[in-house]
Amino acid sequence: MCGIVGAVSNRNIVPILVQGLQRLEYRGYDSCGVAVYADGLKRARSTSRVSELQQQVSAEHIEGGTGIAHTRWATHGAPAVHNAHPHFSHGTGADSAARPGRVALVHNGIIENHDELRAALQAKGYVFSSQTDTEVIVHLMDSLYDGDLFEALQGAVAQLHGAYAIAAFCKDEPHRVVGARAGSPLILGVGGGLDQDHAETFLASDAMALAGVTDQIVYLEEGDQVDLQLGKYWIFSRDGQRVERPVKTVHAHSGAAELGPYRHYMQKEIFEQPRAIGDTLEGVAGIVPELFGDGAWRTFKDTDSVLILACGTSYYSGCTAKYWL
């Protein structure tokens, strides 16, 4: 699963973005990248490890208070630098000269109607430099941008079919990051309190990415869209209504995502299975229908059969579940 980290802050946020990617390495990835606002859009991308990206960022002196970062598993397009996130918007001819690299964006998920959108955007003069479905979103937001990035996001997601978690920022609004989710997880992190000198807000695909940075987490719900600025944020539901989501204190431990003494993350996960099962069942008196929600027993009572679809290691889990059932 791809990983997202984003932030709006008064300080140089790049170390936190890169550290967040390192804490998401357990998911696996084949490329990574980071983009910030620094008198325009600047980015670094790599098909190597996050540690190599960190060296690249340091060598190129990439710093900024607003930025986004990403680890990618290739879906559309091979694992190559030009397919790695973040993606920038750009056009052709006079359009390219007028607004080069205005919007930066990262994305998890699959856009099912990307071919249709790509054709429409190419007809408007947009040039695509990657094979990804993600680049369609950044050009679409650029085409809809009229001074308000959040409105451009709302207009763009209304045209998307598929699953997505999105984080984006624009060089014309340097202290703002916008995001949306549908079918892919996205959380909001609140940091700095009311102190405007240290106020900052974050987006991530996993609370683990923000461990040690903030423990104040808002879990965005399906279809939510979010507007992040310095020390403040607004959340809107899919239908455009302003909503409040609870802020929860989440004590994510960065050590849980570190490799430790193991050779690779699969080995780590194998040896951690007993503890993971114990943590999952802590406080559970027994496996009863109520664990699956109110009224689950009615559903189970009316169930004649269960179909398990799986492949790879999930197939083995399916075989175990078949035995249990």
Beta strands, then each sheet from edge to edge (+ up, - down):
strand 1: 3-8
strand 2: 31-37
strand 3: 41-46
strand 4: 66-72
strand 5: 87-88
strand 6: 103-111
strand 7: 162-170
strand 8: 173-182
strand 9: 187-191
strand 10: 200-204
strand 11: 216-219
strand 12: 225-229
strand 13: 232-236
strand 14: 242-243
strand 15: 247-249
sheet 1: 3+ 2- 4+ 1- 10+ 9- 11+ 15-
sheet 2: 5+ 6- 7+ 8- 12+ 13- 14+
end
